């Protein structure tokens, strides 16, 4: 057998090898031209769809060629199989490439926080799948109680404003598109308790994620993990700056005890001192609200809103009048 094969190779005849058959049918040439177009698809997301669609068109023509021209069952079966495989992947690609739409509130969060960091809509949708609930809060409703509420979620303000306090001392105000518990994201487990209290200053809406579920989800994607660390780290820095503002503002307005200072400051509520007949609203927490609102590039609160906000904070932080 080996000698026969070697003899056939030696006796190979050039003219016999190149005695071509007549030209194939048009279906055959167009089908292979479409395969060529498929192989030229660029390496982009839509390029894969281009490749599959061109391959499907080529397979259809080759099935027609095998059935009507070559009368070859083998060709029909094989190209039909190729057609089905490519059709399946086209459906998968269309599902992946379809536009992802969010509700208005969620869309504003994506545009403000995640889109500038080049997070795709599909990646953000994966993050949203870890969402627990969007919780509405009423005026003066307590969201977190100090040393009572467990750190088992990550919360983002969608609308409204909330005030964060510790030992009945105002720390800072949380505005829309800011996190309520970004400091707890770093190095605090779900078995720990909040060291601050959080209360709504007006009707608000808060997006709440399952904390552990979210961490497990982004752990598999280093890019998303880096994005969250960046966003939350920036949020923590902003809160630290606001806490510093509070300390300075309250020190000026009280003339007595500055927030966070003194050995026994943890056990004593802050007393906001003011004289009768004197409106000290230009300082203290009213001025703080105004300043922080300005920092958020929002218009100043109208007088009515300032008075209601001031009344709320006076109620919470034990404002005392002195002669």
matplotlib code that plots the C-alpha trace (Angstrom):
import matplotlib.pyplot as plt

x = [0.0, 2.8, 4.6, 1.3, 0.9, 4.5, 4.1, 0.9, 2.8, 5.7, 3.4, 1.5, 0.6, 0.4, -2.0, -4.4, -4.4, -5.3, -8.0, -10.6, -14.3, -16.8, -17.6, -19.8, -23.3, -23.8, -25.1, -21.7, -19.7, -22.0, -22.1, -18.3, -18.1, -20.3, -18.0, -15.1, -17.1, -17.8, -14.0, -13.4, -15.5, -13.7, -12.9, -15.7, -19.0, -21.0, -18.3, -19.3, -22.9, -21.6, -19.6, -22.6, -25.1, -22.8, -22.1, -25.8, -26.4, -23.5, -24.9, -28.3, -26.9, -24.7, -27.7, -29.6, -26.5, -26.2, -30.0, -30.8, -27.4, -25.0, -27.8, -25.4, -27.1, -23.8, -23.5, -27.1, -26.7, -23.4, -24.3, -27.7, -25.9, -23.6, -26.7, -28.3, -25.2, -24.7, -28.4, -28.2, -25.3, -27.0, -29.9, -27.4, -25.6, -28.9, -29.9, -26.5, -26.5, -30.1, -30.2, -30.5, -32.9, -33.3, -36.0, -35.5, -34.0, -31.6, -30.6, -29.6, -27.4, -25.8, -25.1, -23.8, -21.6, -20.9, -21.0, -18.0, -15.9, -16.8, -19.0, -21.3, -25.0, -24.8, -22.2, -24.4, -27.3, -25.3, -24.7, -28.5, -29.3, -27.9, -30.4, -32.6, -35.2, -35.8, -37.0, -39.0, -38.4, -40.8, -39.9, -38.0, -38.1, -35.1, -33.2, -30.3, -30.1, -26.7, -25.4, -28.7, -28.8, -26.5, -24.2, -25.8, -26.4, -25.0, -27.4, -27.4, -29.6, -31.8, -33.7, -34.1, -31.6, -30.6, -28.7, -26.0, -25.4, -23.4, -24.2, -26.9, -24.3, -24.7, -21.8, -22.9, -25.8, -26.2, -27.5, -28.8, -26.2, -24.2, -23.9, -25.2, -22.8, -19.7, -17.3, -18.7, -17.9, -14.2, -13.2, -16.6, -18.3, -22.1, -22.0, -21.0, -23.4, -23.6, -21.8, -24.0, -27.7, -29.3, -32.6, -34.5, -34.6, -37.4, -39.2, -36.4, -35.8, -32.9, -31.5, -30.4, -28.1, -27.4, -23.9, -22.5, -24.2, -22.8, -19.3, -19.4, -20.7, -18.1, -15.3, -15.3, -14.7, -11.7, -12.8, -16.2, -14.4, -12.0, -15.0, -16.8, -13.6, -13.1, -16.7, -17.0, -13.5, -14.3, -17.6, -15.8, -13.4, -16.3, -17.9, -14.7, -14.5, -18.1, -17.5, -14.6, -17.0, -19.4, -16.7, -15.6, -19.2, -20.4, -17.4, -18.1, -21.8, -21.7, -18.9, -18.8, -18.2, -17.1, -18.4, -16.0, -13.8, -13.4, -12.8, -16.5, -17.9, -19.3, -21.6, -23.0, -25.4, -24.3, -26.1, -26.6, -26.7, -28.5, -29.8, -33.4, -34.3, -31.2, -31.4, -28.2, -29.3, -26.5, -24.2, -24.7, -26.5, -28.6, -25.5, -24.1, -27.1, -26.6, -22.9, -23.2, -26.0, -23.7, -21.0, -23.4, -24.0, -27.7, -29.7, -29.9, -32.9, -35.8, -36.5, -39.4, -37.3, -34.5, -36.8, -38.3, -34.9, -33.6, -36.7, -36.0, -32.4, -33.2, -35.6, -33.1, -30.0, -31.5, -31.4, -31.5, -32.4, -30.6, -31.1]
y = [0.0, 2.4, 1.6, 2.2, 5.6, 6.6, 5.5, 7.7, 10.7, 10.1, 9.6, 12.9, 14.5, 18.4, 18.6, 16.1, 17.9, 21.2, 20.0, 22.2, 21.5, 24.0, 27.1, 26.6, 28.1, 31.7, 30.6, 29.0, 32.1, 34.6, 32.2, 32.1, 35.9, 36.3, 34.1, 36.4, 39.4, 37.6, 37.1, 40.8, 41.8, 44.2, 43.4, 45.5, 44.6, 45.0, 43.2, 39.9, 40.5, 41.4, 38.1, 36.0, 37.6, 37.4, 33.7, 33.0, 34.6, 32.6, 29.3, 29.9, 30.3, 27.2, 25.2, 26.3, 25.4, 22.0, 21.2, 22.6, 22.6, 20.0, 17.7, 16.9, 15.9, 16.2, 19.8, 20.6, 18.9, 20.6, 24.1, 23.7, 22.9, 25.9, 28.0, 26.9, 27.5, 31.1, 31.9, 30.9, 33.2, 36.1, 35.8, 35.8, 38.9, 40.8, 40.2, 41.5, 44.5, 45.7, 49.1, 49.0, 51.6, 52.7, 54.6, 58.4, 58.4, 55.5, 57.0, 60.2, 58.2, 56.4, 59.6, 61.5, 58.8, 55.8, 57.0, 59.4, 56.4, 54.5, 52.0, 50.5, 50.2, 46.4, 46.6, 49.1, 46.8, 44.0, 46.3, 47.1, 43.4, 43.6, 46.3, 45.5, 48.3, 52.0, 53.2, 56.4, 58.4, 60.9, 64.2, 63.5, 59.8, 58.0, 55.9, 54.7, 54.7, 55.0, 51.7, 49.9, 49.6, 47.0, 47.8, 45.4, 47.6, 50.4, 53.3, 56.1, 59.2, 59.6, 62.7, 64.8, 65.6, 63.7, 64.8, 62.6, 63.0, 61.4, 61.7, 64.2, 66.4, 67.2, 66.0, 66.7, 66.7, 64.1, 65.3, 63.5, 61.2, 60.9, 57.8, 57.5, 54.9, 55.2, 55.3, 51.9, 50.4, 50.3, 47.9, 47.5, 44.1, 43.4, 42.4, 45.9, 48.7, 52.2, 54.8, 57.6, 58.3, 59.4, 61.3, 62.7, 66.5, 66.3, 63.7, 61.6, 58.4, 56.1, 53.3, 50.4, 47.6, 44.3, 45.0, 41.5, 40.6, 43.7, 43.0, 39.4, 40.6, 43.2, 41.1, 39.0, 42.2, 44.3, 47.2, 47.5, 47.1, 49.9, 52.1, 51.6, 52.1, 55.4, 56.7, 55.7, 57.0, 60.4, 60.4, 59.8, 62.6, 65.0, 63.9, 64.6, 68.1, 68.7, 67.4, 69.9, 72.6, 71.6, 71.8, 75.3, 76.6, 75.3, 76.6, 80.1, 79.9, 78.4, 80.2, 77.2, 73.7, 72.7, 69.4, 66.5, 68.4, 67.9, 64.8, 64.2, 65.5, 62.0, 62.0, 65.6, 66.9, 70.0, 73.1, 75.8, 79.0, 82.1, 85.2, 86.4, 88.8, 87.9, 85.7, 83.8, 82.0, 83.6, 81.2, 77.7, 75.0, 77.4, 78.8, 75.3, 74.2, 77.2, 76.7, 73.0, 73.7, 76.2, 73.6, 71.3, 74.1, 74.2, 77.4, 78.7, 77.5, 80.0, 81.6, 79.3, 76.2, 77.5, 78.2, 74.8, 73.1, 75.2, 74.3, 70.6, 70.8, 72.9, 70.1, 67.4, 69.0, 70.6, 74.3, 76.3, 79.9, 82.0, 85.5]
z = [0.0, 0.9, -2.4, -4.3, -2.6, -3.4, -7.0, -7.3, -6.0, -8.4, -11.4, -10.5, -13.7, -13.9, -16.9, -15.3, -12.0, -13.6, -15.9, -14.2, -14.1, -15.6, -13.6, -10.6, -10.3, -9.2, -5.8, -5.1, -5.9, -4.0, -1.0, -0.8, -1.4, 1.7, 3.7, 2.7, 3.8, 7.1, 7.7, 7.1, 10.1, 12.4, 16.0, 17.5, 19.3, 16.2, 14.1, 15.6, 14.5, 11.1, 10.9, 12.0, 9.6, 6.6, 7.5, 7.7, 4.2, 2.8, 4.3, 2.9, -0.6, -0.2, 1.0, -2.2, -4.3, -2.7, -3.1, -6.6, -8.4, -6.9, -5.7, -2.8, 0.5, 2.3, 1.3, 2.3, 5.8, 6.6, 5.6, 7.3, 10.5, 10.0, 9.5, 12.7, 14.8, 13.4, 13.9, 17.5, 18.1, 16.3, 18.8, 21.7, 20.3, 19.7, 23.3, 24.5, 22.2, 22.8, 24.5, 28.3, 29.7, 33.3, 35.2, 35.3, 38.9, 38.1, 34.8, 36.5, 38.9, 36.0, 34.1, 37.1, 38.7, 36.5, 32.9, 33.3, 34.5, 31.3, 33.0, 30.3, 30.7, 30.9, 33.7, 35.6, 35.1, 36.7, 39.7, 39.9, 40.1, 43.6, 44.6, 47.5, 47.3, 46.6, 50.0, 50.4, 53.5, 55.1, 56.7, 60.0, 59.4, 61.0, 58.5, 60.7, 64.5, 66.1, 67.6, 66.8, 63.0, 61.4, 58.5, 56.0, 53.0, 50.8, 50.4, 47.8, 48.0, 44.9, 46.0, 49.1, 51.9, 55.0, 58.1, 59.7, 63.4, 66.2, 69.9, 68.9, 67.1, 63.4, 61.2, 57.7, 55.2, 52.5, 49.1, 46.0, 44.3, 47.6, 49.7, 53.2, 54.4, 52.2, 55.2, 56.4, 53.0, 53.9, 56.7, 58.4, 58.4, 58.2, 61.9, 63.0, 63.9, 62.6, 64.8, 63.4, 63.1, 59.8, 59.5, 56.5, 56.4, 53.8, 51.8, 50.2, 48.2, 48.9, 46.7, 48.8, 47.7, 49.4, 50.7, 50.7, 47.4, 45.7, 47.0, 45.7, 42.3, 41.7, 43.1, 39.9, 37.8, 38.9, 36.8, 38.6, 42.0, 41.1, 40.1, 43.3, 45.4, 43.5, 43.8, 47.5, 48.3, 46.8, 48.7, 52.0, 51.3, 50.7, 53.9, 55.8, 54.4, 55.4, 59.0, 59.2, 58.1, 60.8, 63.5, 62.4, 62.0, 65.3, 67.1, 65.8, 66.5, 70.0, 71.6, 73.9, 72.7, 69.3, 67.8, 68.4, 70.9, 74.6, 76.7, 77.5, 74.3, 73.4, 76.4, 76.1, 73.5, 71.7, 73.0, 70.3, 72.3, 71.2, 72.9, 72.9, 70.1, 68.2, 65.1, 64.9, 61.8, 59.8, 61.7, 63.0, 61.2, 59.1, 57.6, 57.3, 55.3, 53.1, 52.7, 51.9, 49.4, 47.7, 47.6, 45.7, 43.1, 44.1, 44.6, 48.2, 50.2, 50.3, 53.7, 54.4, 53.7, 55.8, 58.7, 58.5, 58.3, 61.2, 63.3, 62.6, 63.6, 66.6, 67.6, 67.1, 68.6, 71.7, 70.9, 74.2, 74.6, 77.2, 78.5]

ax = plt.figure().add_subplot(projection="3d")
ax.plot(x, y, z, "-o")
ax.set_aspect("equal")
plt.show()
